[in-house]
Amino acid sequence: MTYVVARPGERWEARESRTTPAGPRSRTLATFKTLTPEILERVKARSSTSVDPGELRRDALRAGAPVVGAHADRLAGELLAELVAGARPRPVLRALLLDALEERRPKLSQPSDNARAAARWVAATQARRGETLRDLLLLADHLPPRRRRSGAPRFPRVRSTAA
């Protein structure tokens, strides 16, 4: 069985456990800071059993390790970030992209407003997301406390009616 554990210093290990006559044993297949396709290949090469890359990615995410997405996902995220920023590809490239995406697009509903608003964050780095979160927390610290009317109850009154 292959699994991922956190190590000190923002590192993670892909490990393999097996049963021996002396009891259960575990060995490290790879140590990493970010799970990349190269690390997945190293894990598959060193493992004594077959390793499912998708399952190992899920284990790494569950452990809190940063995982590099598929190459196409990374490029799509970068393109989406550029589009949200106002950049547009040439009309010929736009037509080719739309054609390629239409051909494989499943019958899904239109993206929600929330998904559209989050589009600018698809390709954002963890550092950029962290900076933005810190800024939002600092903003929340500067908001004035909510005023309560004097004499107003804290919770709405529950009134029962005759059945």
N, C-alpha and C positions, 0 to 999 in steps of 0.2 A: 504494500500500500504506500503510495506517495502522498506527502502532505507538506505544508509550508508552515514554518514557525518564525516568530520574530526573534531577532538577536539584538544585543546592545549596539548602539551607534547607527540606528536607522538602517540596519541590514536584516536580511531575511535568508533563510536556508530552505532549500527544497530537500526533504529527507525521505528516506525509504525505510519502512519497518518490515521485519520478517521474523518468523518464528524459527528458533534453533532448538536443539536438544537442551541447551543451557538456559533457555527462556527467550523472551522477545529481545530483539536487537534492532538498533536503528543506526543508519549511516547517512552522512551528508552527501548528496549528489551534486549540489551547487550552492554557492553563496552569492547573493546579489543585493544590489540596492534598488534596481528596477528590473522587473521580469520582462525580458526581451525575447524575440524569436531565437537568438543565439543561445540564451540560457536554456530555453526549452529544448533545443537540440542537444545541449550538453547533458541535461537531465535524462533525455531519452537514450542517449548513448551509454550513460553510466548505470542506468537502472537495470535490474535483473528481470523485471517484468515489463509488460507494455504500459506506456504512459499515455493517457488521454490529455492532449494539450489544453482542450477546453476546460476539463475538470481541474487541471493544475492552475489555470488562470483564475477560475472561480475560487479555489482554495487560497490563492495569493490575495485576491481582493478581500475575501473574508478575513484574512489575517491582517489586512491593512497595508499590504505592499503595493507600491505603484506598479501598474502593468501597462506596457506599451501595447496599444491596440494594433489591429491589423494595419498593414501599410495603406490599403485603400481607405480605411477609416480615418487614419491620420491625415491623408491628403484631402479627403472630403471635409474634414473639420477645418483644415487650413483654408480651403476654398470657401467654405461657408463663412468663416471669419472675415475673409476679404470681401465677400458679397455684402455682409452686414455693414462693413466699414464704408461701403459705397463703390468699391471697385467692380467693374463689369468686364467679362471677357469679350473678345471680338465677336461680332454676330455669327460668324461661321463656327467658332468654337462653342458658342452658346447653343446653336442649333444641334451640333454634334453631341454635346452633353445631354441636352434634353432628349434627343433620340435614344441615346444609350440608356438613360435612366428610365424612360417610358417603357422600353422593351422589357425590362426586368422588374418594374415597379409592381408590387402587389396591390391589390384593390384595398387600399386603406382610406380612412377618412382624411380630410384635410388636417394639417397640423393645427393644434390649438394655439391661442394667443400666448399662452405660457411657453410653449415650445418655441415659438417665434422669438419671444423675448429672451429666451435662454440661448439662442443661436450664437450670440457673440461670445459665449463662454465655452463653446465646444472645444475650441483649440487653445484655450487659455492654459497657461502653465499653472502648476500647483502654487508656485510662488506668487503669481499674479492673483490667483483666487484668494490666497491667504492675506495679501495686502488689502484687497477689497473688503474681505470680512473684517479685518482690523479697523478699516475706515468706517464701516457700518456700525461696528460696536462703539467706536469713539463718538459717532454721530448720535447714537442712542443715549450715550451718557450725557450729552448736552441738551437733550430734549427736556422741557420743563415737566414736572410731575403733573398728573391730571388733577384738576381741582374738583372737589366734591362739594355739592351744595350742602350747606349746614342743615342738619336735621334730616337729610335724606338717608334712607336705610341703605346699608351696604348691598343687600341682596333684594331682589324683587319679592314682594309679599306673595305668599301662596294662599290663595283663597279657594275654599271648597264650595261647591254648590250642591244643592239637594239633588239626589238621584231620582 
